[in-house]
Amino acid sequence: MAVGASGDQVLRLVVVRGLLPVVVGIGVGLVGAAALSGLLEAYLWGVTGTDAKTLGIAAVGILSVAALACWLPAREAAGVDPVATLAS
């Protein structure tokens, strides 16, 4: 913000950069779950190893928590007065 970014731009930058590894991790995890589903099915009751609903709910849950964890500090950073920060 001290070099011209608006609060919205700072918020967007922090959230996008924070969520990028999460999205990649969810993708790798879904591929890994599909690849190892045969090994896991012996330990699952009532669902298959590739149950799309269960995997989707887990992915959405992880993404929701990560989005909140990125958005809260980004909101605080966007509200900081750059003049006061540079003066201290």
PDB file of N, CA, C and O in Angstrom:
ATOM      1  N   MET A   1       0.824  -1.176   0.000  1.00  0.00           N
ATOM      2  CA  MET A   1       0.000   0.000   0.000  1.00  0.00           C
ATOM      3  C   MET A   1       0.874   1.247   0.000  1.00  0.00           C
ATOM      4  O   MET A   1       0.463   2.298  -0.492  1.00  0.00           O
ATOM      5  N   ALA A   2       2.080   1.129   0.552  1.00  0.00           N
ATOM      6  CA  ALA A   2       2.967   2.285   0.599  1.00  0.00           C
ATOM      7  C   ALA A   2       3.486   2.653  -0.783  1.00  0.00           C
ATOM      8  O   ALA A   2       3.951   3.774  -0.990  1.00  0.00           O
ATOM      9  N   VAL A   3       3.412   1.726  -1.727  1.00  0.00           N
ATOM     10  CA  VAL A   3       3.890   2.016  -3.080  1.00  0.00           C
ATOM     11  C   VAL A   3       2.749   2.125  -4.081  1.00  0.00           C
ATOM     12  O   VAL A   3       2.974   2.051  -5.289  1.00  0.00           O
ATOM     13  N   GLY A   4       1.520   2.302  -3.588  1.00  0.00           N
ATOM     14  CA  GLY A   4       0.422   2.604  -4.487  1.00  0.00           C
ATOM     15  C   GLY A   4      -0.665   1.563  -4.620  1.00  0.00           C
ATOM     16  O   GLY A   4      -1.633   1.795  -5.345  1.00  0.00           O
ATOM     17  N   ALA A   5      -0.552   0.422  -3.953  1.00  0.00           N
ATOM     18  CA  ALA A   5      -1.605  -0.591  -4.053  1.00  0.00           C
ATOM     19  C   ALA A   5      -2.784  -0.195  -3.180  1.00  0.00           C
ATOM     20  O   ALA A   5      -2.607   0.378  -2.104  1.00  0.00           O
ATOM     21  N   SER A   6      -3.968  -0.497  -3.639  1.00  0.00           N
ATOM     22  CA  SER A   6      -5.155  -0.225  -2.832  1.00  0.00           C
ATOM     23  C   SER A   6      -5.363  -1.370  -1.837  1.00  0.00           C
ATOM     24  O   SER A   6      -4.742  -2.427  -1.948  1.00  0.00           O
ATOM     25  N   GLY A   7      -6.235  -1.142  -0.880  1.00  0.00           N
ATOM     26  CA  GLY A   7      -6.538  -2.177   0.098  1.00  0.00           C
ATOM     27  C   GLY A   7      -7.109  -3.429  -0.543  1.00  0.00           C
ATOM     28  O   GLY A   7      -6.797  -4.544  -0.125  1.00  0.00           O
ATOM     29  N   ASP A   8      -7.949  -3.248  -1.564  1.00  0.00           N
ATOM     30  CA  ASP A   8      -8.529  -4.396  -2.272  1.00  0.00           C
ATOM     31  C   ASP A   8      -7.461  -5.202  -3.000  1.00  0.00           C
ATOM     32  O   ASP A   8      -7.526  -6.430  -3.045  1.00  0.00           O
ATOM     33  N   GLN A   9      -6.484  -4.515  -3.565  1.00  0.00           N
ATOM     34  CA  GLN A   9      -5.405  -5.208  -4.264  1.00  0.00           C
ATOM     35  C   GLN A   9      -4.541  -6.010  -3.293  1.00  0.00           C
ATOM     36  O   GLN A   9      -4.122  -7.125  -3.605  1.00  0.00           O
ATOM     37  N   VAL A  10      -4.279  -5.451  -2.137  1.00  0.00           N
ATOM     38  CA  VAL A  10      -3.508  -6.167  -1.121  1.00  0.00           C
ATOM     39  C   VAL A  10      -4.279  -7.398  -0.652  1.00  0.00           C
ATOM     40  O   VAL A  10      -3.709  -8.483  -0.531  1.00  0.00           O
ATOM     41  N   LEU A  11      -5.557  -7.232  -0.393  1.00  0.00           N
ATOM     42  CA  LEU A  11      -6.403  -8.342   0.031  1.00  0.00           C
ATOM     43  C   LEU A  11      -6.392  -9.460  -1.006  1.00  0.00           C
ATOM     44  O   LEU A  11      -6.198 -10.627  -0.665  1.00  0.00           O
ATOM     45  N   ARG A  12      -6.599  -9.106  -2.255  1.00  0.00           N
ATOM     46  CA  ARG A  12      -6.625 -10.092  -3.335  1.00  0.00           C
ATOM     47  C   ARG A  12      -5.280 -10.805  -3.467  1.00  0.00           C
ATOM     48  O   ARG A  12      -5.241 -12.023  -3.642  1.00  0.00           O
ATOM     49  N   LEU A  13      -4.186 -10.064  -3.385  1.00  0.00           N
ATOM     50  CA  LEU A  13      -2.853 -10.647  -3.518  1.00  0.00           C
ATOM     51  C   LEU A  13      -2.573 -11.665  -2.419  1.00  0.00           C
ATOM     52  O   LEU A  13      -2.091 -12.764  -2.695  1.00  0.00           O
ATOM     53  N   VAL A  14      -2.872 -11.304  -1.180  1.00  0.00           N
ATOM     54  CA  VAL A  14      -2.598 -12.202  -0.066  1.00  0.00           C
ATOM     55  C   VAL A  14      -3.465 -13.454  -0.148  1.00  0.00           C
ATOM     56  O   VAL A  14      -2.974 -14.561   0.074  1.00  0.00           O
ATOM     57  N   VAL A  15      -4.735 -13.293  -0.461  1.00  0.00           N
ATOM     58  CA  VAL A  15      -5.633 -14.447  -0.528  1.00  0.00           C
ATOM     59  C   VAL A  15      -5.248 -15.375  -1.683  1.00  0.00           C
ATOM     60  O   VAL A  15      -5.200 -16.591  -1.502  1.00  0.00           O
ATOM     61  N   VAL A  16      -4.978 -14.829  -2.843  1.00  0.00           N
ATOM     62  CA  VAL A  16      -4.623 -15.669  -4.002  1.00  0.00           C
ATOM     63  C   VAL A  16      -3.316 -16.398  -3.754  1.00  0.00           C
ATOM     64  O   VAL A  16      -3.215 -17.593  -4.029  1.00  0.00           O
ATOM     65  N   ARG A  17      -2.319 -15.703  -3.242  1.00  0.00           N
ATOM     66  CA  ARG A  17      -1.031 -16.356  -2.991  1.00  0.00           C
ATOM     67  C   ARG A  17      -1.117 -17.377  -1.860  1.00  0.00           C
ATOM     68  O   ARG A  17      -0.354 -18.342  -1.839  1.00  0.00           O
ATOM     69  N   GLY A  18      -2.027 -17.175  -0.934  1.00  0.00           N
ATOM     70  CA  GLY A  18      -2.208 -18.139   0.139  1.00  0.00           C
ATOM     71  C   GLY A  18      -2.985 -19.366  -0.296  1.00  0.00           C
ATOM     72  O   GLY A  18      -2.725 -20.471   0.180  1.00  0.00           O
ATOM     73  N   LEU A  19      -3.931 -19.179  -1.192  1.00  0.00           N
ATOM     74  CA  LEU A  19      -4.765 -20.303  -1.624  1.00  0.00           C
ATOM     75  C   LEU A  19      -4.147 -21.134  -2.740  1.00  0.00           C
ATOM     76  O   LEU A  19      -4.552 -22.278  -2.944  1.00  0.00           O
ATOM     77  N   LEU A  20      -3.192 -20.596  -3.456  1.00  0.00           N
ATOM     78  CA  LEU A  20      -2.592 -21.347  -4.559  1.00  0.00           C
ATOM     79  C   LEU A  20      -1.990 -22.681  -4.100  1.00  0.00           C
ATOM     80  O   LEU A  20      -2.284 -23.704  -4.719  1.00  0.00           O
ATOM     81  N   PRO A  21      -1.164 -22.723  -3.048  1.00  0.00           N
ATOM     82  CA  PRO A  21      -0.651 -24.030  -2.614  1.00  0.00           C
ATOM     83  C   PRO A  21      -1.747 -24.959  -2.095  1.00  0.00           C
ATOM     84  O   PRO A  21      -1.627 -26.179  -2.206  1.00  0.00           O
ATOM     85  N   VAL A  22      -2.799 -24.397  -1.538  1.00  0.00           N
ATOM     86  CA  VAL A  22      -3.899 -25.218  -1.042  1.00  0.00           C
ATOM     87  C   VAL A  22      -4.616 -25.894  -2.203  1.00  0.00           C
ATOM     88  O   VAL A  22      -4.927 -27.084  -2.137  1.00  0.00           O
ATOM     89  N   VAL A  23      -4.876 -25.146  -3.257  1.00  0.00           N
ATOM     90  CA  VAL A  23      -5.556 -25.721  -4.429  1.00  0.00           C
ATOM     91  C   VAL A  23      -4.692 -26.802  -5.073  1.00  0.00           C
ATOM     92  O   VAL A  23      -5.203 -27.849  -5.471  1.00  0.00           O
ATOM     93  N   VAL A  24      -3.392 -26.553  -5.176  1.00  0.00           N
ATOM     94  CA  VAL A  24      -2.485 -27.565  -5.729  1.00  0.00           C
ATOM     95  C   VAL A  24      -2.482 -28.806  -4.833  1.00  0.00           C
ATOM     96  O   VAL A  24      -2.513 -29.932  -5.330  1.00  0.00           O
ATOM     97  N   GLY A  25      -2.444 -28.600  -3.518  1.00  0.00           N
ATOM     98  CA  GLY A  25      -2.458 -29.725  -2.584  1.00  0.00           C
ATOM     99  C   GLY A  25      -3.740 -30.529  -2.650  1.00  0.00           C
ATOM    100  O   GLY A  25      -3.712 -31.756  -2.556  1.00  0.00           O
ATOM    101  N   ILE A  26      -4.862 -29.850  -2.811  1.00  0.00           N
ATOM    102  CA  ILE A  26      -6.138 -30.567  -2.951  1.00  0.00           C
ATOM    103  C   ILE A  26      -6.124 -31.398  -4.227  1.00  0.00           C
ATOM    104  O   ILE A  26      -6.571 -32.545  -4.228  1.00  0.00           O
ATOM    105  N   GLY A  27      -5.612 -30.825  -5.312  1.00  0.00           N
ATOM    106  CA  GLY A  27      -5.527 -31.578  -6.572  1.00  0.00           C
ATOM    107  C   GLY A  27      -4.653 -32.808  -6.442  1.00  0.00           C
ATOM    108  O   GLY A  27      -5.031 -33.893  -6.884  1.00  0.00           O
ATOM    109  N   VAL A  28      -3.486 -32.645  -5.838  1.00  0.00           N
ATOM    110  CA  VAL A  28      -2.579 -33.785  -5.648  1.00  0.00           C
ATOM    111  C   VAL A  28      -3.223 -34.813  -4.717  1.00  0.00           C
ATOM    112  O   VAL A  28      -3.102 -36.018  -4.939  1.00  0.00           O
ATOM    113  N   GLY A  29      -3.904 -34.335  -3.679  1.00  0.00           N
ATOM    114  CA  GLY A  29      -4.568 -35.245  -2.755  1.00  0.00           C
ATOM    115  C   GLY A  29      -5.687 -36.034  -3.401  1.00  0.00           C
ATOM    116  O   GLY A  29      -5.856 -37.221  -3.120  1.00  0.00           O
ATOM    117  N   LEU A  30      -6.454 -35.386  -4.267  1.00  0.00           N
ATOM    118  CA  LEU A  30      -7.532 -36.105  -4.961  1.00  0.00           C
ATOM    119  C   LEU A  30      -6.985 -37.147  -5.917  1.00  0.00           C
ATOM    120  O   LEU A  30      -7.533 -38.243  -6.032  1.00  0.00           O
ATOM    121  N   VAL A  31      -5.900 -36.804  -6.604  1.00  0.00           N
ATOM    122  CA  VAL A  31      -5.264 -37.781  -7.501  1.00  0.00           C
ATOM    123  C   VAL A  31      -4.702 -38.944  -6.688  1.00  0.00           C
ATOM    124  O   VAL A  31      -4.847 -40.106  -7.068  1.00  0.00           O
ATOM    125  N   GLY A  32      -4.061 -38.621  -5.566  1.00  0.00           N
ATOM    126  CA  GLY A  32      -3.518 -39.673  -4.701  1.00  0.00           C
ATOM    127  C   GLY A  32      -4.614 -40.544  -4.116  1.00  0.00           C
ATOM    128  O   GLY A  32      -4.454 -41.761  -4.024  1.00  0.00           O
ATOM    129  N   ALA A  33      -5.720 -39.942  -3.721  1.00  0.00           N
ATOM    130  CA  ALA A  33      -6.837 -40.713  -3.177  1.00  0.00           C
ATOM    131  C   ALA A  33      -7.409 -41.647  -4.241  1.00  0.00           C
ATOM    132  O   ALA A  33      -7.754 -42.791  -3.946  1.00  0.00           O
ATOM    133  N   ALA A  34      -7.509 -41.165  -5.466  1.00  0.00           N
ATOM    134  CA  ALA A  34      -8.017 -42.024  -6.545  1.00  0.00           C
ATOM    135  C   ALA A  34      -7.047 -43.160  -6.835  1.00  0.00           C
ATOM    136  O   ALA A  34      -7.469 -44.286  -7.101  1.00  0.00           O
ATOM    137  N   ALA A  35      -5.748 -42.871  -6.784  1.00  0.00           N
ATOM    138  CA  ALA A  35      -4.745 -43.900  -7.075  1.00  0.00           C
ATOM    139  C   ALA A  35      -4.679 -44.958  -5.968  1.00  0.00           C
ATOM    140  O   ALA A  35      -4.454 -46.135  -6.250  1.00  0.00           O
ATOM    141  N   LEU A  36      -4.872 -44.548  -4.724  1.00  0.00           N
ATOM    142  CA  LEU A  36      -4.751 -45.475  -3.599  1.00  0.00           C
ATOM    143  C   LEU A  36      -6.092 -45.966  -3.071  1.00  0.00           C
ATOM    144  O   LEU A  36      -6.151 -46.562  -1.996  1.00  0.00           O
ATOM    145  N   SER A  37      -7.150 -45.727  -3.801  1.00  0.00           N
ATOM    146  CA  SER A  37      -8.481 -46.078  -3.310  1.00  0.00           C
ATOM    147  C   SER A  37      -8.636 -47.580  -3.109  1.00  0.00           C
ATOM    148  O   SER A  37      -9.373 -48.008  -2.220  1.00  0.00           O
ATOM    149  N   GLY A  38      -7.966 -48.376  -3.907  1.00  0.00           N
ATOM    150  CA  GLY A  38      -8.060 -49.830  -3.755  1.00  0.00           C
ATOM    151  C   GLY A  38      -7.516 -50.299  -2.416  1.00  0.00           C
ATOM    152  O   GLY A  38      -8.052 -51.230  -1.816  1.00  0.00           O
ATOM    153  N   LEU A  39      -6.453 -49.656  -1.947  1.00  0.00           N
ATOM    154  CA  LEU A  39      -5.870 -50.019  -0.660  1.00  0.00           C
ATOM    155  C   LEU A  39      -6.734 -49.564   0.510  1.00  0.00           C
ATOM    156  O   LEU A  39      -6.761 -50.215   1.554  1.00  0.00           O
ATOM    157  N   LEU A  40      -7.424 -48.472   0.342  1.00  0.00           N
ATOM    158  CA  LEU A  40      -8.209 -47.897   1.430  1.00  0.00           C
ATOM    159  C   LEU A  40      -9.592 -48.507   1.572  1.00  0.00           C
ATOM    160  O   LEU A  40     -10.185 -48.426   2.648  1.00  0.00           O
ATOM    161  N   GLU A  41     -10.122 -49.112   0.525  1.00  0.00           N
ATOM    162  CA  GLU A  41     -11.500 -49.603   0.554  1.00  0.00           C
ATOM    163  C   GLU A  41     -11.718 -50.674   1.617  1.00  0.00           C
ATOM    164  O   GLU A  41     -12.848 -50.854   2.073  1.00  0.00           O
ATOM    165  N   ALA A  42     -10.686 -51.380   2.018  1.00  0.00           N
ATOM    166  CA  ALA A  42     -10.837 -52.389   3.062  1.00  0.00           C
ATOM    167  C   ALA A  42     -11.143 -51.758   4.412  1.00  0.00           C
ATOM    168  O   ALA A  42     -11.711 -52.413   5.286  1.00  0.00           O
ATOM    169  N   TYR A  43     -10.770 -50.489   4.592  1.00  0.00           N
ATOM    170  CA  TYR A  43     -10.962 -49.804   5.866  1.00  0.00           C
ATOM    171  C   TYR A  43     -12.184 -48.880   5.876  1.00  0.00           C
ATOM    172  O   TYR A  43     -12.450 -48.226   6.884  1.00  0.00           O
ATOM    173  N   LEU A  44     -12.917 -48.819   4.786  1.00  0.00           N
ATOM    174  CA  LEU A  44     -14.061 -47.915   4.677  1.00  0.00           C
ATOM    175  C   LEU A  44     -15.366 -48.691   4.780  1.00  0.00           C
ATOM    176  O   LEU A  44     -15.507 -49.772   4.208  1.00  0.00           O
ATOM    177  N   TRP A  45     -16.320 -48.124   5.521  1.00  0.00           N
ATOM    178  CA  TRP A  45     -17.635 -48.736   5.640  1.00  0.00           C
ATOM    179  C   TRP A  45     -18.678 -47.762   5.113  1.00  0.00           C
ATOM    180  O   TRP A  45     -18.748 -46.619   5.567  1.00  0.00           O
ATOM    181  N   GLY A  46     -19.470 -48.194   4.181  1.00  0.00           N
ATOM    182  CA  GLY A  46     -20.571 -47.388   3.674  1.00  0.00           C
ATOM    183  C   GLY A  46     -20.221 -46.483   2.511  1.00  0.00           C
ATOM    184  O   GLY A  46     -21.120 -45.889   1.915  1.00  0.00           O
ATOM    185  N   VAL A  47     -18.962 -46.356   2.169  1.00  0.00           N
ATOM    186  CA  VAL A  47     -18.547 -45.552   1.015  1.00  0.00           C
ATOM    187  C   VAL A  47     -17.455 -46.298   0.258  1.00  0.00           C
ATOM    188  O   VAL A  47     -16.794 -47.182   0.802  1.00  0.00           O
ATOM    189  N   THR A  48     -17.285 -45.935  -0.975  1.00  0.00           N
ATOM    190  CA  THR A  48     -16.189 -46.499  -1.754  1.00  0.00           C
ATOM    191  C   THR A  48     -14.979 -45.576  -1.636  1.00  0.00           C
ATOM    192  O   THR A  48     -15.088 -44.457  -1.136  1.00  0.00           O
ATOM    193  N   GLY A  49     -13.857 -46.044  -2.088  1.00  0.00           N
ATOM    194  CA  GLY A  49     -12.648 -45.238  -2.024  1.00  0.00           C
ATOM    195  C   GLY A  49     -12.671 -44.038  -2.940  1.00  0.00           C
ATOM    196  O   GLY A  49     -11.924 -43.082  -2.731  1.00  0.00           O
ATOM    197  N   THR A  50     -13.513 -44.074  -3.946  1.00  0.00           N
ATOM    198  CA  THR A  50     -13.602 -42.960  -4.900  1.00  0.00           C
ATOM    199  C   THR A  50     -14.972 -42.288  -4.849  1.00  0.00           C
ATOM    200  O   THR A  50     -15.451 -41.785  -5.866  1.00  0.00           O
ATOM    201  N   ASP A  51     -15.600 -42.275  -3.688  1.00  0.00           N
ATOM    202  CA  ASP A  51     -16.907 -41.645  -3.521  1.00  0.00           C
ATOM    203  C   ASP A  51     -16.770 -40.141  -3.763  1.00  0.00           C
ATOM    204  O   ASP A  51     -16.141 -39.431  -2.979  1.00  0.00           O
ATOM    205  N   ALA A  52     -17.359 -39.673  -4.844  1.00  0.00           N
ATOM    206  CA  ALA A  52     -17.202 -38.275  -5.257  1.00  0.00           C
ATOM    207  C   ALA A  52     -17.790 -37.309  -4.231  1.00  0.00           C
ATOM    208  O   ALA A  52     -17.233 -36.236  -4.002  1.00  0.00           O
ATOM    209  N   LYS A  53     -18.893 -37.674  -3.623  1.00  0.00           N
ATOM    210  CA  LYS A  53     -19.529 -36.787  -2.648  1.00  0.00           C
ATOM    211  C   LYS A  53     -18.617 -36.592  -1.429  1.00  0.00           C
ATOM    212  O   LYS A  53     -18.434 -35.466  -0.966  1.00  0.00           O
ATOM    213  N   THR A  54     -18.057 -37.666  -0.922  1.00  0.00           N
ATOM    214  CA  THR A  54     -17.179 -37.581   0.247  1.00  0.00           C
ATOM    215  C   THR A  54     -15.911 -36.804  -0.078  1.00  0.00           C
ATOM    216  O   THR A  54     -15.501 -35.941   0.698  1.00  0.00           O
ATOM    217  N   LEU A  55     -15.292 -37.093  -1.202  1.00  0.00           N
ATOM    218  CA  LEU A  55     -14.077 -36.382  -1.594  1.00  0.00           C
ATOM    219  C   LEU A  55     -14.366 -34.901  -1.851  1.00  0.00           C
ATOM    220  O   LEU A  55     -13.558 -34.038  -1.508  1.00  0.00           O
ATOM    221  N   GLY A  56     -15.512 -34.614  -2.451  1.00  0.00           N
ATOM    222  CA  GLY A  56     -15.892 -33.228  -2.711  1.00  0.00           C
ATOM    223  C   GLY A  56     -16.132 -32.444  -1.432  1.00  0.00           C
ATOM    224  O   GLY A  56     -15.694 -31.300  -1.308  1.00  0.00           O
ATOM    225  N   ILE A  57     -16.828 -33.059  -0.478  1.00  0.00           N
ATOM    226  CA  ILE A  57     -17.079 -32.392   0.804  1.00  0.00           C
ATOM    227  C   ILE A  57     -15.769 -32.134   1.532  1.00  0.00           C
ATOM    228  O   ILE A  57     -15.589 -31.064   2.114  1.00  0.00           O
ATOM    229  N   ALA A  58     -14.857 -33.091   1.508  1.00  0.00           N
ATOM    230  CA  ALA A  58     -13.558 -32.903   2.160  1.00  0.00           C
ATOM    231  C   ALA A  58     -12.771 -31.782   1.495  1.00  0.00           C
ATOM    232  O   ALA A  58     -12.169 -30.956   2.182  1.00  0.00           O
ATOM    233  N   ALA A  59     -12.768 -31.744   0.164  1.00  0.00           N
ATOM    234  CA  ALA A  59     -12.036 -30.702  -0.558  1.00  0.00           C
ATOM    235  C   ALA A  59     -12.630 -29.321  -0.292  1.00  0.00           C
ATOM    236  O   ALA A  59     -11.892 -28.357  -0.087  1.00  0.00           O
ATOM    237  N   VAL A  60     -13.940 -29.223  -0.295  1.00  0.00           N
ATOM    238  CA  VAL A  60     -14.597 -27.938  -0.028  1.00  0.00           C
ATOM    239  C   VAL A  60     -14.339 -27.500   1.404  1.00  0.00           C
ATOM    240  O   VAL A  60     -14.131 -26.313   1.655  1.00  0.00           O
ATOM    241  N   GLY A  61     -14.348 -28.424   2.337  1.00  0.00           N
ATOM    242  CA  GLY A  61     -14.070 -28.101   3.731  1.00  0.00           C
ATOM    243  C   GLY A  61     -12.657 -27.569   3.916  1.00  0.00           C
ATOM    244  O   GLY A  61     -12.453 -26.563   4.595  1.00  0.00           O
ATOM    245  N   ILE A  62     -11.691 -28.234   3.321  1.00  0.00           N
ATOM    246  CA  ILE A  62     -10.298 -27.791   3.415  1.00  0.00           C
ATOM    247  C   ILE A  62     -10.137 -26.428   2.756  1.00  0.00           C
ATOM    248  O   ILE A  62      -9.477 -25.546   3.305  1.00  0.00           O
ATOM    249  N   LEU A  63     -10.726 -26.254   1.603  1.00  0.00           N
ATOM    250  CA  LEU A  63     -10.621 -24.972   0.900  1.00  0.00           C
ATOM    251  C   LEU A  63     -11.298 -23.844   1.688  1.00  0.00           C
ATOM    252  O   LEU A  63     -10.801 -22.718   1.698  1.00  0.00           O
ATOM    253  N   SER A  64     -12.405 -24.129   2.334  1.00  0.00           N
ATOM    254  CA  SER A  64     -13.104 -23.110   3.128  1.00  0.00           C
ATOM    255  C   SER A  64     -12.265 -22.660   4.315  1.00  0.00           C
ATOM    256  O   SER A  64     -12.152 -21.463   4.580  1.00  0.00           O
ATOM    257  N   VAL A  65     -11.683 -23.606   5.024  1.00  0.00           N
ATOM    258  CA  VAL A  65     -10.858 -23.266   6.175  1.00  0.00           C
ATOM    259  C   VAL A  65      -9.622 -22.491   5.731  1.00  0.00           C
ATOM    260  O   VAL A  65      -9.231 -21.525   6.386  1.00  0.00           O
ATOM    261  N   ALA A  66      -9.004 -22.904   4.629  1.00  0.00           N
ATOM    262  CA  ALA A  66      -7.829 -22.208   4.120  1.00  0.00           C
ATOM    263  C   ALA A  66      -8.180 -20.797   3.652  1.00  0.00           C
ATOM    264  O   ALA A  66      -7.406 -19.864   3.867  1.00  0.00           O
ATOM    265  N   ALA A  67      -9.327 -20.636   3.022  1.00  0.00           N
ATOM    266  CA  ALA A  67      -9.745 -19.301   2.573  1.00  0.00           C
ATOM    267  C   ALA A  67      -9.955 -18.372   3.759  1.00  0.00           C
ATOM    268  O   ALA A  67      -9.565 -17.206   3.708  1.00  0.00           O
ATOM    269  N   LEU A  68     -10.557 -18.869   4.810  1.00  0.00           N
ATOM    270  CA  LEU A  68     -10.747 -18.068   6.015  1.00  0.00           C
ATOM    271  C   LEU A  68      -9.399 -17.731   6.653  1.00  0.00           C
ATOM    272  O   LEU A  68      -9.187 -16.606   7.105  1.00  0.00           O
ATOM    273  N   ALA A  69      -8.491 -18.706   6.688  1.00  0.00           N
ATOM    274  CA  ALA A  69      -7.169 -18.481   7.269  1.00  0.00           C
ATOM    275  C   ALA A  69      -6.349 -17.478   6.452  1.00  0.00           C
ATOM    276  O   ALA A  69      -5.475 -16.812   7.008  1.00  0.00           O
ATOM    277  N   CYS A  70      -6.603 -17.359   5.175  1.00  0.00           N
ATOM    278  CA  CYS A  70      -5.916 -16.365   4.342  1.00  0.00           C
ATOM    279  C   CYS A  70      -6.611 -15.009   4.409  1.00  0.00           C
ATOM    280  O   CYS A  70      -5.951 -13.970   4.421  1.00  0.00           O
ATOM    281  N   TRP A  71      -7.938 -15.020   4.453  1.00  0.00           N
ATOM    282  CA  TRP A  71      -8.691 -13.774   4.381  1.00  0.00           C
ATOM    283  C   TRP A  71      -8.577 -12.936   5.648  1.00  0.00           C
ATOM    284  O   TRP A  71      -8.491 -11.711   5.565  1.00  0.00           O
ATOM    285  N   LEU A  72      -8.575 -13.573   6.822  1.00  0.00           N
ATOM    286  CA  LEU A  72      -8.526 -12.808   8.074  1.00  0.00           C
ATOM    287  C   LEU A  72      -7.265 -11.948   8.198  1.00  0.00           C
ATOM    288  O   LEU A  72      -7.390 -10.754   8.469  1.00  0.00           O
ATOM    289  N   PRO A  73      -6.065 -12.491   8.013  1.00  0.00           N
ATOM    290  CA  PRO A  73      -4.885 -11.619   8.088  1.00  0.00           C
ATOM    291  C   PRO A  73      -4.795 -10.645   6.914  1.00  0.00           C
ATOM    292  O   PRO A  73      -4.266  -9.543   7.064  1.00  0.00           O
ATOM    293  N   ALA A  74      -5.305 -11.040   5.755  1.00  0.00           N
ATOM    294  CA  ALA A  74      -5.281 -10.139   4.604  1.00  0.00           C
ATOM    295  C   ALA A  74      -6.171  -8.929   4.852  1.00  0.00           C
ATOM    296  O   ALA A  74      -5.836  -7.815   4.448  1.00  0.00           O
ATOM    297  N   ARG A  75      -7.293  -9.144   5.509  1.00  0.00           N
ATOM    298  CA  ARG A  75      -8.192  -8.047   5.843  1.00  0.00           C
ATOM    299  C   ARG A  75      -7.511  -7.072   6.799  1.00  0.00           C
ATOM    300  O   ARG A  75      -7.657  -5.857   6.666  1.00  0.00           O
ATOM    301  N   GLU A  76      -6.768  -7.610   7.761  1.00  0.00           N
ATOM    302  CA  GLU A  76      -6.032  -6.758   8.692  1.00  0.00           C
ATOM    303  C   GLU A  76      -4.932  -5.983   7.963  1.00  0.00           C
ATOM    304  O   GLU A  76      -4.727  -4.798   8.228  1.00  0.00           O
ATOM    305  N   ALA A  77      -4.235  -6.642   7.056  1.00  0.00           N
ATOM    306  CA  ALA A  77      -3.165  -5.970   6.309  1.00  0.00           C
ATOM    307  C   ALA A  77      -3.719  -4.877   5.411  1.00  0.00           C
ATOM    308  O   ALA A  77      -3.083  -3.837   5.235  1.00  0.00           O
ATOM    309  N   ALA A  78      -4.878  -5.096   4.852  1.00  0.00           N
ATOM    310  CA  ALA A  78      -5.476  -4.096   3.968  1.00  0.00           C
ATOM    311  C   ALA A  78      -5.954  -2.871   4.739  1.00  0.00           C
ATOM    312  O   ALA A  78      -6.099  -1.796   4.157  1.00  0.00           O
ATOM    313  N   GLY A  79      -6.202  -3.015   6.039  1.00  0.00           N
ATOM    314  CA  GLY A  79      -6.687  -1.906   6.830  1.00  0.00           C
ATOM    315  C   GLY A  79      -5.595  -1.078   7.500  1.00  0.00           C
ATOM    316  O   GLY A  79      -5.890  -0.109   8.200  1.00  0.00           O
ATOM    317  N   VAL A  80      -4.339  -1.455   7.287  1.00  0.00           N
ATOM    318  CA  VAL A  80      -3.233  -0.749   7.923  1.00  0.00           C
ATOM    319  C   VAL A  80      -2.970   0.571   7.201  1.00  0.00           C
ATOM    320  O   VAL A  80      -2.990   0.631   5.972  1.00  0.00           O
ATOM    321  N   ASP A  81      -2.726   1.619   7.971  1.00  0.00           N
ATOM    322  CA  ASP A  81      -2.389   2.904   7.399  1.00  0.00           C
ATOM    323  C   ASP A  81      -0.893   2.906   7.049  1.00  0.00           C
ATOM    324  O   ASP A  81      -0.058   2.830   7.951  1.00  0.00           O
ATOM    325  N   PRO A  82      -0.540   2.992   5.757  1.00  0.00           N
ATOM    326  CA  PRO A  82       0.870   2.883   5.382  1.00  0.00           C
ATOM    327  C   PRO A  82       1.738   4.030   5.937  1.00  0.00           C
ATOM    328  O   PRO A  82       2.920   3.821   6.210  1.00  0.00           O
ATOM    329  N   VAL A  83       1.185   5.202   6.101  1.00  0.00           N
ATOM    330  CA  VAL A  83       1.966   6.335   6.625  1.00  0.00           C
ATOM    331  C   VAL A  83       2.337   6.071   8.074  1.00  0.00           C
ATOM    332  O   VAL A  83       3.478   6.307   8.472  1.00  0.00           O
ATOM    333  N   ALA A  84       1.405   5.591   8.857  1.00  0.00           N
ATOM    334  CA  ALA A  84       1.686   5.291  10.250  1.00  0.00           C
ATOM    335  C   ALA A  84       2.688   4.150  10.391  1.00  0.00           C
ATOM    336  O   ALA A  84       3.536   4.169  11.283  1.00  0.00           O
ATOM    337  N   THR A  85       2.589   3.163   9.517  1.00  0.00           N
ATOM    338  CA  THR A  85       3.503   2.031   9.551  1.00  0.00           C
ATOM    339  C   THR A  85       4.921   2.476   9.186  1.00  0.00           C
ATOM    340  O   THR A  85       5.883   2.068   9.838  1.00  0.00           O
ATOM    341  N   LEU A  86       5.057   3.296   8.166  1.00  0.00           N
ATOM    342  CA  LEU A  86       6.375   3.755   7.750  1.00  0.00           C
ATOM    343  C   LEU A  86       6.984   4.705   8.765  1.00  0.00           C
ATOM    344  O   LEU A  86       8.207   4.786   8.878  1.00  0.00           O
ATOM    345  N   ALA A  87       6.154   5.420   9.502  1.00  0.00           N
ATOM    346  CA  ALA A  87       6.654   6.365  10.494  1.00  0.00           C
ATOM    347  C   ALA A  87       7.168   5.666  11.756  1.00  0.00           C
ATOM    348  O   ALA A  87       7.991   6.218  12.485  1.00  0.00           O
ATOM    349  N   SER A  88       6.683   4.461  12.004  1.00  0.00           N
ATOM    350  CA  SER A  88       7.107   3.773  13.231  1.00  0.00           C
ATOM    351  C   SER A  88       8.376   2.976  13.060  1.00  0.00           C
ATOM    352  O   SER A  88       8.844   2.350  14.010  1.00  0.00           O
TER     353      SER A  88
END
